[in-house]
Amino acid sequence: MNKLLLITAAGYIVGIHATETEKTPSILLSDVYINNPAQRLIDHFESLEVAKEQIIGHKKLSTEDAKDLISRWQANYFTTS
């Protein structure tokens, strides 16, 4: 599965990238995690469609790298004293 990290103005998005054509104005992702650092919030969605014009940056991730990144987000927001 192609995991993809997208950077948007609203936050960071990690999901499984579905196939698309260059003519499509959006990217369809499944099993999506969104990290919104301004609200210190992580959301999980079954699927999400992101307009390409909203994407500031992107990076392909291995499944293991994606799990590590999401774990770091969760540890950062949900640590206990």
Buried (B, 14 or more C-beta within 10 A) or exposed (E): EEBBBBBBEBBBBBBBBBEEEEEEEBBBBEBBBBBBEEEEEBEEEEEBEBEEEBBEEBEEBEEEBBEEBBEEBEEEEEEEE
